[in-house]
Amino acid sequence: MATSNDLKNGLVLNIDNVLWTVIEFQHVKPGKGPAFVRSKLKNVLTGKVVDRTFNAGVKVETANVDKREMQYLYNDGDSYVFMDLGTYDQVSLSTATVGDASNYMLENQNAVVAMYEENPIYVELPASVVLEITYTEPGLQGDRSSGGTKPATVETGLQIQVPLFVEQGTRVKVDTRTGDYLGRVTD
């Protein structure tokens, strides 16, 4: 148990047996009336974001979420297999648990798997990953200016928007939160 004054970004709360992650919070102390905490909470399972206000000092139940470093091994059709880097145990995660992270995962890539009461609840990836463009229309001569974009498919099958000068076979950095193109990667 914690109080609303102890809220911080990334803290997982258990409210009415539903897990919520604190995205942002603000302590407000108005000139008249009691202080309160305004927060944005994200549902761990569905990804829904809600605004919630707590009175100052109110007890909130925190959830003990264990985050483990794991390596993504392969997809066997209806589940994703990860290996715990500490114990070398293999864990199968459902497509629903992995969610949008599957658009950015390559085999043998490390990820953080959050566990609650020994059950995996979500997969956390780095803020950006490097992926190779497998298909895109060729850019026309003179399309070197900034401004225009075109669709491109990366090696995981995800389609993103890239500048006109990006060609097939180029390695690009992609934001895992938004799916945005961040730049080319030169080795």
C-alpha positions in Angstrom: 0.0 0.0 0.0 1.1 3.5 -0.8 -0.6 6.9 -0.6 -1.5 9.1 -3.5 1.5 11.3 -2.5 3.8 8.4 -3.4 2.7 8.2 -7.1 5.5 8.3 -9.7 5.8 7.5 -13.4 5.9 3.8 -14.1 4.3 2.7 -10.8 1.7 0.0 -11.3 -1.5 0.3 -9.3 -4.1 -2.3 -8.6 -7.5 -0.5 -8.6 -10.6 -2.7 -8.4 -8.5 -5.7 -9.4 -7.4 -4.0 -12.7 -3.7 -3.1 -13.2 -3.0 0.5 -14.2 0.4 2.1 -14.9 1.0 5.8 -13.9 1.9 7.7 -17.1 2.0 11.1 -15.5 0.9 12.8 -12.3 0.7 16.3 -10.8 0.3 17.3 -7.2 -2.1 20.2 -7.1 -2.5 22.5 -4.0 -5.2 25.0 -4.7 -5.4 28.2 -2.7 -8.8 27.1 -1.3 -9.7 23.5 -0.5 -7.7 20.3 0.0 -4.7 19.3 -2.1 -5.2 16.5 -4.6 -3.2 14.5 -7.2 -4.2 14.6 -10.9 -3.0 11.6 -12.8 -3.1 9.8 -16.2 -3.3 6.0 -15.9 -2.9 3.4 -18.6 -4.6 0.0 -18.4 -1.9 -2.6 -18.5 -3.9 -5.1 -20.5 -6.0 -3.0 -22.9 -3.8 0.1 -23.2 -6.7 2.5 -22.5 -5.7 5.8 -20.9 -7.9 7.5 -18.3 -7.6 10.6 -16.2 -8.0 10.0 -12.5 -7.9 12.4 -9.5 -7.0 11.2 -6.0 -7.4 13.2 -2.8 -4.0 13.9 -1.1 -3.0 11.1 1.3 -5.5 8.6 0.1 -4.3 5.0 0.2 -3.8 3.2 -3.2 -2.9 -0.4 -3.7 0.3 -0.9 -5.6 1.0 -4.1 -7.6 4.3 -5.9 -7.4 5.2 -6.3 -11.0 8.4 -8.2 -11.7 10.2 -7.0 -14.9 12.5 -9.7 -16.3 15.0 -9.4 -19.1 14.2 -12.0 -21.8 15.2 -12.9 -25.3 12.6 -13.3 -28.0 13.3 -16.7 -29.7 10.6 -17.4 -32.3 6.9 -17.2 -33.1 5.2 -20.6 -33.4 2.0 -19.4 -35.0 -0.3 -18.5 -32.1 2.3 -17.6 -29.4 5.7 -16.0 -29.0 8.4 -17.9 -27.2 10.8 -16.0 -24.9 13.8 -17.2 -22.9 14.5 -15.9 -19.4 18.1 -14.7 -19.5 18.6 -15.5 -15.8 17.2 -19.0 -15.6 17.1 -20.0 -19.3 13.5 -21.1 -18.9 11.3 -20.7 -22.0 7.9 -18.9 -21.7 5.2 -18.8 -24.3 3.3 -15.5 -24.5 0.0 -15.1 -26.3 -0.5 -12.7 -29.2 -2.7 -10.6 -26.9 0.0 -10.3 -24.3 2.7 -9.3 -26.8 0.4 -6.8 -28.5 1.9 -4.2 -30.8 5.4 -5.1 -29.7 5.3 -7.9 -32.3 5.6 -5.3 -35.0 9.1 -4.4 -33.8 10.6 -7.7 -32.5 13.2 -9.7 -34.3 14.4 -13.1 -33.3 17.2 -13.1 -30.7 16.3 -9.6 -29.6 16.1 -8.7 -25.9 12.9 -7.3 -24.4 11.6 -6.8 -20.9 8.6 -9.0 -19.9 6.5 -7.8 -17.0 5.2 -10.5 -14.8 2.4 -10.2 -12.2 1.9 -13.2 -9.9 4.0 -15.3 -12.2 1.8 -14.4 -15.2 3.2 -12.4 -18.1 1.1 -9.2 -18.6 3.0 -7.2 -21.3 6.2 -6.8 -23.2 8.3 -3.7 -23.0 10.7 -2.8 -25.8 13.4 -0.2 -26.1 12.2 3.3 -27.2 13.6 2.6 -30.7 14.8 -0.4 -32.8 16.8 -0.8 -36.0 14.9 -2.5 -38.8 15.7 -3.1 -42.5 13.4 -1.9 -45.3 12.3 -5.0 -47.3 10.1 -3.2 -49.8 9.5 0.4 -50.9 8.8 2.1 -54.2 12.0 3.6 -55.7 12.4 7.3 -55.2 12.4 9.6 -58.3 15.5 11.6 -59.3 15.2 14.9 -57.5 13.3 13.5 -54.5 16.1 14.4 -52.1 14.4 17.3 -50.4 12.7 16.9 -47.0 9.0 17.0 -46.9 7.5 14.1 -48.9 7.0 10.6 -47.5 6.2 7.2 -49.0 5.1 3.8 -47.5 7.8 1.2 -46.7 7.6 -2.3 -45.3 10.2 -3.3 -42.7 11.5 -6.9 -42.1 8.8 -7.6 -39.4 6.0 -6.8 -41.9 5.1 -3.4 -40.4 4.4 -0.6 -42.8 5.8 2.8 -41.9 6.2 6.2 -43.6 9.7 7.1 -44.7 11.2 10.1 -46.6 11.3 9.7 -50.4 15.1 9.2 -50.6 15.0 6.0 -48.5 15.6 2.9 -50.6 15.0 -0.8 -50.2 17.7 -2.5 -48.1 18.3 0.6 -45.9 18.5 0.1 -42.2 16.3 2.6 -40.3 15.6 3.5 -36.7 11.9 3.2 -35.8 10.2 4.5 -32.7 8.4 1.6 -30.9 5.9 3.8 -29.2 4.5 5.5 -32.3 5.9 3.6 -35.3 7.6 6.8 -36.7 10.7 6.8 -38.8 13.6 8.3 -36.8 16.4 8.2 -39.3 18.8 6.0 -41.3 21.4 3.8 -39.6 24.8 3.5 -41.1 27.0 0.6 -40.0 
